[in-house]
Amino acid sequence: MSIAKKAVFLVILVSVIWACQSVSGSVGEAKSRASSDKDYTAKEVAARILAGEWVGQAISYSGYRRGQNPQENKHPSASQILEDLQILQKHFRLIRVYGSDENARRVLQVIRKNKLKLKVMLGIWLAKEPGNEAENGKEVEEGIKLANEFTDVVFAVNVGNEVMIYWTAHPVPEENVLEYVRRVKKAVPMPVTVADNYAWWVSDGAKIAAEVDFLTVHSYPVWERKPIDEGFTFTMENYKAVKAAIPGKVIVLGEVGWPSYTEGNLHVNRTGSEKNQKRYYEEMSRWASENKVTTYFFSAFDEPWKGTGTEGHWGFFSVDRKAKLVADEMYPELKTDEPTSPGYPEVDPETGSLGLKAAFRESLAKRMVSGTVNFHGAGIALEWAGESEIAVEGDKSIKVPFNGKDWGGVYFMFDSFDAGSAGKLGMSLRLPKNTASLELKAEGPSTVTGTVNILDYRVGEKANGWVDFVVPLNAFKGVDSSRLSVMGLWNPRNAGGAYVTGDLLVDDIHFE
């Protein structure tokens, strides 16, 4: 990531100026240019994209509804897919599917049978290697088969989705990806690409870039803690960085988007909203059409199988196929007065807090405000209650039960504010037995994280097993304390390094 960021910083000044110029013009003008009425053939689509020409709006499509799950081979029916694609073709010309499975075949069949004005970038899903070589080989062969069978619908084939960026959950060695790419290129008549995060393309993508017909690049400002005011500009920085690192290759933005709801500490607090989603789409779609860059928005519909948090709320439409704010002008017939995204708890007008009275001092000007508490990781016991009546401040504390099996912890997320003048962070903890180390993490609205062992900062003890800790903010190397927004307590271990079992109680968090 550091290499990628260096590349981004080299182009940031140029890209900011360029981005500001690109967003000129009205949203209405952008909408009039958003999609082409011409029904290009798949071959024409491929040729236009490789020539840097505009085809029309593009969107990622999966379509799994309640009770459906690709991991369980429970796929949408042909009639459900038809309903979805008839919605999408009113405004979009290109869709992207991620695998070459039963669902992908059904999508291609529906498009052909119903003569829909949609063309497809077909995906070949690669699972983690080593261990899934045989499965991936079958997927490649099925992708080749589908591409050759549906040459009237498929305009490009994508081999692998985010399999090389360092944080991927399903990594595949570069040489294996290259072999898959070469196999597909020899067997299909349409262009072949690979999709991955912008940072990987910048730092390590040159070898694969030389093999593919165009680059498919992903950019998610939300996952890199960017507020909506920086979202569009950040994506432009990413795009320009890849263009500078790998000149001469056509770039397709394979995934960009903004969720309508967010949970967790991996993004700016409460940044997910329908208003922000609409703004990001309008800025990106205007730029894409004006600059003739094929841009796939993620994604068409909310998918419950991905969970109730951030991952489940990227759709332009709810799972009930109702238009969110981002789509209600394009699809007035699908507007509804019912909520199409979850809401957030209201802020307590007296304390400015969100249910954090148990852990955070309320009377200090340096308290953390407008925050949320989240439990995360396999190491959290399933029966956690979230709070305890054993407390040192107020009548409750935060309870974090650990099962001793794997990593996990609790993070506190709050509105970014300047804690630099305070200098120190204090709290009271009641630790599980035999705890010899406990990670305390602090972050600002960036990907930089500082970590210390909080047990090194013990300052005293109280009744009922409580221990006081005070940590200097400068102990968190690299963290901008003037924009603090996240802190977390993770991974209690014993002297031998094993995870411990028991309840961690957290209370009286404050700045000094």
C-alpha positions in Angstrom: 0.0 0.0 0.0 2.8 2.4 0.8 4.3 2.1 -2.7 0.8 2.7 -4.2 0.3 5.8 -2.0 3.7 7.2 -3.1 2.5 6.9 -6.7 -0.8 8.5 -5.8 1.0 11.5 -4.1 3.0 12.1 -7.3 -0.1 12.8 -9.3 -2.4 14.3 -6.6 -1.9 17.9 -7.6 -2.5 17.3 -11.2 -5.5 15.1 -10.5 -7.1 17.5 -8.2 -7.0 20.3 -10.8 -8.2 17.9 -13.4 -11.0 16.6 -11.2 -12.2 20.1 -10.5 -12.4 20.8 -14.2 -14.2 17.5 -14.9 -17.1 18.1 -12.6 -18.2 21.3 -14.4 -21.6 21.2 -16.0 -25.0 20.4 -14.6 -26.3 17.0 -13.4 -29.1 17.3 -15.9 -26.5 17.5 -18.8 -24.7 14.5 -17.4 -27.9 12.5 -17.3 -28.7 13.3 -20.9 -25.3 11.8 -21.8 -25.5 8.9 -19.3 -26.5 6.1 -21.7 -26.4 5.4 -25.4 -29.7 4.5 -27.1 -27.8 2.5 -29.7 -27.8 -1.3 -29.2 -24.2 -2.1 -30.0 -23.3 -5.6 -30.7 -21.0 -7.3 -28.2 -18.1 -7.1 -30.8 -18.8 -3.3 -31.3 -18.9 -2.8 -27.5 -15.4 -4.4 -27.2 -14.0 -2.4 -30.0 -15.4 0.9 -28.7 -14.0 0.3 -25.2 -10.6 -0.6 -26.5 -10.7 2.6 -28.7 -11.6 4.7 -25.7 -15.1 5.4 -26.9 -18.3 5.7 -24.8 -20.8 2.9 -24.8 -23.1 3.8 -21.9 -23.6 3.4 -18.2 -22.4 0.2 -16.5 -23.3 -1.6 -13.3 -22.3 -4.7 -11.4 -25.1 -7.2 -11.1 -25.6 -10.2 -8.8 -29.3 -10.2 -7.9 -29.4 -12.5 -4.9 -32.6 -12.0 -2.9 -33.8 -13.1 0.5 -33.0 -16.7 1.1 -30.6 -16.9 -1.8 -26.9 -17.3 -1.5 -24.2 -18.1 -4.1 -22.2 -19.9 -1.5 -25.1 -22.3 -1.0 -25.9 -22.6 -4.8 -29.2 -20.9 -4.2 -29.6 -18.7 -7.2 -32.2 -16.3 -8.6 -34.7 -17.8 -11.0 -34.9 -16.9 -14.6 -38.1 -14.8 -14.0 -36.4 -12.9 -11.2 -33.3 -12.2 -13.3 -35.6 -11.0 -16.1 -37.3 -8.6 -13.7 -33.9 -7.2 -12.6 -32.5 -6.8 -16.1 -35.6 -5.2 -17.5 -35.1 -2.6 -14.7 -31.4 -2.1 -15.4 -31.7 -1.8 -19.2 -33.8 1.3 -18.9 -30.7 3.2 -17.9 -27.7 0.9 -18.2 -26.0 -0.7 -21.2 -23.3 -2.9 -19.6 -23.5 -5.3 -16.7 -20.8 -7.2 -14.9 -21.2 -10.7 -13.5 -18.5 -12.3 -11.3 -18.5 -16.0 -12.0 -19.0 -18.6 -14.7 -21.6 -20.7 -12.9 -25.3 -21.6 -13.1 -26.3 -18.1 -12.3 -24.1 -16.5 -15.0 -25.5 -18.9 -17.6 -29.0 -18.0 -16.6 -28.2 -14.3 -16.9 -26.8 -14.8 -20.4 -29.8 -16.9 -21.5 -32.3 -14.3 -20.2 -30.5 -11.5 -22.1 -30.5 -13.5 -25.4 -34.0 -14.9 -25.1 -35.6 -11.6 -24.3 -33.4 -9.5 -26.7 -32.4 -7.2 -23.9 -30.1 -4.2 -24.7 -27.4 -5.3 -22.2 -23.9 -6.6 -22.9 -21.9 -8.5 -20.3 -18.4 -8.6 -18.9 -18.3 -12.2 -17.9 -16.3 -13.1 -14.7 -14.2 -16.1 -14.0 -14.1 -16.5 -10.2 -10.8 -17.7 -8.8 -10.7 -19.2 -5.3 -7.7 -19.2 -2.9 -4.6 -21.0 -4.0 -3.0 -23.2 -3.1 -5.8 -25.6 -2.4 -8.4 -24.8 -5.1 -6.4 -25.4 -8.3 -8.8 -28.1 -9.6 -11.9 -26.0 -8.8 -10.3 -22.9 -10.5 -9.4 -25.0 -13.6 -13.1 -26.0 -13.9 -14.2 -22.4 -13.5 -11.8 -21.3 -16.3 -13.1 -24.0 -18.6 -16.7 -23.1 -17.9 -15.9 -19.4 -18.5 -14.4 -20.2 -21.8 -17.4 -22.3 -22.7 -19.9 -19.6 -21.8 -17.9 -16.9 -23.6 -17.8 -18.9 -26.8 -21.5 -19.9 -26.6 -22.7 -16.3 -26.0 -20.5 -14.3 -28.3 -23.6 -12.1 -29.0 -23.9 -11.1 -25.3 -20.4 -11.3 -23.8 -18.0 -8.5 -24.9 -15.1 -9.3 -22.5 -14.0 -11.9 -20.0 -12.5 -11.0 -16.6 -10.2 -13.5 -15.0 -10.0 -13.2 -11.2 -11.5 -10.5 -8.9 -9.2 -8.9 -6.3 -6.9 -12.0 -6.0 -3.6 -10.2 -5.8 -4.1 -7.1 -3.6 -2.4 -7.8 -0.3 -5.6 -7.8 1.8 -7.5 -10.3 -0.3 -9.2 -13.2 1.4 -8.7 -15.4 -1.7 -5.1 -14.8 -3.0 -3.9 -16.5 -6.1 -0.2 -16.4 -7.1 0.6 -14.1 -10.0 2.1 -16.8 -12.1 -1.1 -18.9 -11.7 -3.2 -15.9 -12.7 -1.0 -15.3 -15.8 -1.5 -19.0 -16.8 -5.3 -18.6 -16.5 -5.2 -15.4 -18.5 -3.2 -17.1 -21.3 -5.5 -20.0 -21.4 -8.6 -17.8 -21.7 -7.0 -15.5 -24.3 -6.1 -18.5 -26.6 -9.7 -19.8 -26.4 -12.1 -16.8 -26.7 -12.5 -14.2 -29.4 -13.2 -11.2 -27.1 -10.9 -9.1 -25.0 -9.6 -10.5 -21.6 -8.9 -8.5 -18.5 -8.1 -8.9 -14.8 -9.8 -6.9 -12.0 -8.0 -5.7 -8.9 -7.6 -2.8 -6.6 -5.9 0.4 -7.9 -3.0 0.0 -5.4 -2.0 -3.4 -6.7 -2.1 -2.1 -10.3 0.2 0.8 -9.4 2.7 -1.2 -7.4 2.8 -4.6 -8.9 0.5 -4.8 -12.0 2.9 -4.3 -14.9 3.5 -8.0 -15.6 -0.1 -8.9 -15.9 -1.0 -5.6 -17.6 1.3 -6.7 -20.5 -0.8 -9.8 -21.0 -4.4 -8.4 -20.8 -6.3 -6.3 -23.3 -7.4 -3.7 -20.8 -7.1 -3.0 -17.1 -10.1 -3.4 -14.7 -9.5 -1.1 -11.7 -11.3 -0.9 -8.4 -11.5 2.2 -6.2 -13.5 2.5 -2.9 -12.9 5.7 -1.1 -15.3 4.5 1.7 -12.9 1.6 2.6 -10.0 4.0 2.9 -11.7 6.3 5.3 -12.5 9.1 2.9 -15.5 11.4 3.7 -17.9 12.1 0.8 -16.2 15.5 0.2 -13.1 13.6 -0.8 -14.7 10.6 -2.5 -14.7 11.7 -6.1 -11.3 13.4 -5.9 -9.8 10.3 -4.3 -11.1 8.0 -7.1 -9.6 10.4 -9.6 -6.2 10.2 -7.8 -6.4 6.4 -8.0 -7.3 6.5 -11.8 -4.5 8.9 -12.6 -2.0 6.9 -10.5 -2.7 3.7 -12.5 -2.6 5.6 -15.8 0.8 7.0 -14.8 2.1 3.6 -13.6 0.9 1.7 -16.7 0.7 4.1 -19.6 -0.8 3.1 -22.9 -3.4 0.7 -21.5 -7.2 1.3 -21.6 -8.6 1.5 -18.0 -12.1 0.4 -17.2 -13.2 1.2 -13.7 -14.6 -2.2 -12.7 -16.0 -1.2 -9.3 -16.7 2.2 -7.8 -19.5 3.1 -5.5 -20.8 4.4 -2.2 -23.0 2.5 0.3 -26.2 3.8 1.6 -25.5 2.6 5.1 -22.3 1.7 7.0 -21.3 -0.1 10.1 -17.9 -0.7 11.7 -14.5 1.1 12.0 -13.3 0.6 8.5 -14.7 3.9 7.2 -15.7 7.4 8.4 -18.5 7.2 10.9 -22.0 7.3 9.4 -20.6 8.1 5.9 -23.0 5.6 4.4 -26.2 7.4 3.4 -28.4 7.6 0.4 -27.6 11.3 0.0 -23.9 10.5 -0.2 -24.5 7.6 -2.5 -26.4 9.9 -4.9 -23.7 12.6 -4.8 -20.8 10.1 -5.5 -22.7 8.5 -8.4 -23.6 11.9 -10.0 -20.0 13.1 -9.8 -18.6 9.8 -11.1 -21.1 9.3 -13.9 -20.7 12.8 -15.2 -16.9 12.4 -15.3 -17.2 8.9 -16.9 -19.4 10.0 -19.8 -17.5 13.2 -20.4 -14.1 11.4 -20.4 -15.4 8.2 -22.1 -14.2 5.9 -19.3 -16.3 2.8 -18.9 -17.3 2.8 -15.2 -19.1 0.0 -13.4 -21.0 1.2 -10.4 -21.3 -1.2 -7.5 -23.9 -2.4 -7.4 -27.4 -2.9 -8.7 -29.4 -4.4 -5.8 -28.9 -4.9 -2.0 -28.1 -8.5 -1.2 -29.0 -9.8 2.3 -26.6 -12.8 2.1 -23.8 -10.3 2.5 -25.0 -9.3 5.9 -26.9 -6.4 7.5 -23.9 -4.1 7.8 -22.0 -2.1 5.1 -21.6 -5.0 2.7 -25.3 -5.5 2.3 -26.1 -1.9 1.3 -24.3 -0.9 -1.9 -27.3 -1.3 -4.2 -29.0 1.4 -6.2 -32.2 -0.5 -5.3 -33.3 -2.2 -2.1 -33.7 -5.9 -2.0 -37.4 -5.3 -2.7 -36.4 -3.6 -6.0 -37.4 -0.1 -4.8 -35.3 2.8 -6.0 -33.0 4.5 -3.5 -32.4 8.2 -3.7 -29.6 7.6 -6.2 -32.0 6.0 -8.6 -35.4 7.6 -7.9 -35.1 10.2 -10.7 -34.1 7.6 -13.2 -36.8 5.2 -12.0 -39.8 7.3 -10.7 -42.0 4.2 -11.0 -39.9 2.4 -8.4 -39.9 5.2 -5.8 -41.4 4.4 -2.4 -42.3 6.3 0.7 -40.9 3.4 2.8 -37.3 3.4 4.0 -34.9 1.8 1.5 -31.8 1.9 3.8 -31.4 1.5 7.6 -31.2 4.6 9.7 -28.8 5.6 12.5 -29.6 6.0 16.2 -30.2 9.6 17.1 -27.6 11.5 19.1 -28.5 12.2 22.7 -29.0 16.0 22.7 -27.6 16.3 26.3 -24.4 14.3 25.9 -23.8 14.1 22.2 -23.2 10.4 22.6 -24.8 7.3 21.0 -25.3 4.9 23.8 -21.7 5.3 25.1 -22.6 6.6 28.5 -21.4 3.3 30.0 -17.8 3.8 28.8 -17.2 7.4 28.0 -17.1 10.4 30.4 -19.9 12.7 29.6 -19.0 15.9 31.4 -15.6 16.6 29.9 -15.2 18.8 26.8 -12.6 16.2 25.6 -15.0 13.3 25.6 -15.5 11.3 22.5 -18.8 12.2 20.8 -21.3 10.8 18.4 -19.8 7.3 18.5 -20.7 3.7 18.1 -19.4 0.5 19.8 -18.8 -2.5 17.6 -17.7 -6.0 18.4 -15.7 -7.9 15.8 -13.7 -11.0 15.1 -14.0 -14.8 15.6 -12.6 -14.5 19.1 -15.7 -12.8 20.4 -18.0 -15.2 22.3 -21.4 -15.5 20.7 -23.3 -14.9 23.9 -21.9 -11.4 24.5 -24.3 -9.1 26.1 -22.6 -5.8 25.1 -22.7 -4.2 28.6 -22.3 -5.0 32.2 -23.6 -3.5 35.4 -20.2 -3.7 37.0 -18.9 -0.2 36.4 -16.7 2.5 37.7 -18.3 5.4 35.9 -22.1 5.6 35.7 -24.1 2.3 36.2 -22.8 0.3 33.2 -19.6 -0.7 31.4 -18.9 -2.3 28.0 -18.6 -6.0 28.2 -16.4 -7.9 25.7 -16.5 -11.7 26.1 -13.6 -13.6 24.5 -13.7 -17.3 23.7 -10.0 -17.9 23.5 -10.1 -19.4 20.0 -9.1 -16.6 17.6 -8.6 -12.9 17.2 -11.3 -10.4 18.1 -12.0 -7.3 20.0 -14.1 -4.1 20.4 -13.7 -0.8 18.6 -15.1 2.6 19.5 -15.8 4.8 16.5 -16.7 8.5 16.8 -16.8 11.7 14.9 -13.2 12.8 14.0 -12.0 15.5 16.4 -8.8 17.1 17.6 -7.4 15.2 20.6 -3.9 16.6 20.2 -4.2 19.2 23.0 -5.1 16.5 25.5 -1.9 14.5 25.1 -3.1 11.4 26.9 -5.8 8.8 26.7 -7.2 7.2 29.8 -9.5 4.4 30.6 -10.4 1.7 33.2 -10.4 -2.0 32.4 -11.2 -5.2 34.2 -9.2 -7.8 32.4 -9.8 -11.5 31.8 -7.6 -13.7 34.0 -4.0 -14.4 32.9 -4.0 -11.5 30.5 -0.4 -10.5 29.8 -1.0 -8.3 26.7 -3.9 -6.4 25.2 -3.6 -4.4 22.0 -4.9 -0.8 22.1 -5.3 0.7 18.6 -5.9 4.3 17.6 -6.6 5.6 14.1 -7.5 8.8 12.4 -9.6 9.0 9.2 -6.9 7.3 7.2 -5.6 3.7 7.0 -2.7 4.5 9.4 -3.0 2.5 12.7 -1.0 2.9 15.8 -0.9 0.0 18.3 0.5 -0.4 21.8 0.2 -3.0 24.6 -2.0 -1.2 27.0 -0.7 -3.2 29.9 2.6 -1.3 29.6 0.7 1.8 30.7 -0.9 0.8 34.0 -1.1 3.7 36.5 -3.2 2.3 39.4 -5.9 0.0 40.6 -9.5 0.5 41.9 -11.9 -1.7 43.8 -13.6 -4.7 42.3 -10.7 -5.6 40.0 -10.6 -2.4 37.9 -7.2 -1.2 36.7 -6.5 2.4 35.4 -4.4 3.0 32.3 -3.1 6.2 30.8 -1.5 6.2 27.3 0.4 9.1 25.8 -1.1 9.8 22.3 2.4 10.1 20.9 2.8 6.4 21.6 0.6 5.7 18.6 3.3 6.1 15.9 2.0 7.6 12.7 -1.5 8.5 13.9 -2.7 12.1 13.5 -4.2 12.8 17.0 -5.7 16.0 15.6 -8.1 13.8 13.6 -8.7 10.9 15.9 -11.8 8.8 15.1 -11.3 5.2 16.1 -9.8 3.2 19.0 -10.0 -0.5 19.7 -9.0 -3.1 22.2 -8.0 -6.4 20.7 -6.5 -9.9 21.2 -6.0 -10.5 25.0 -3.2 -13.0 25.3 -1.4 -14.8 28.2 2.3 -14.9 28.8 2.7 -17.7 26.3 1.0 -15.8 23.5 -2.2 -17.8 23.5 -5.6 -16.1 23.4 -7.3 -16.0 26.8 -10.9 -16.7 27.7 -13.1 -14.4 29.7 -14.8 -11.0 29.9 -13.1 -7.7 29.3 -14.9 -4.8 30.9 -14.2 -1.3 29.6 -15.2 2.0 31.3 -14.3 5.6 31.9 -12.7 6.3 28.6 -11.5 9.9 28.5 -8.7 12.3 27.5 -6.3 14.0 29.9 
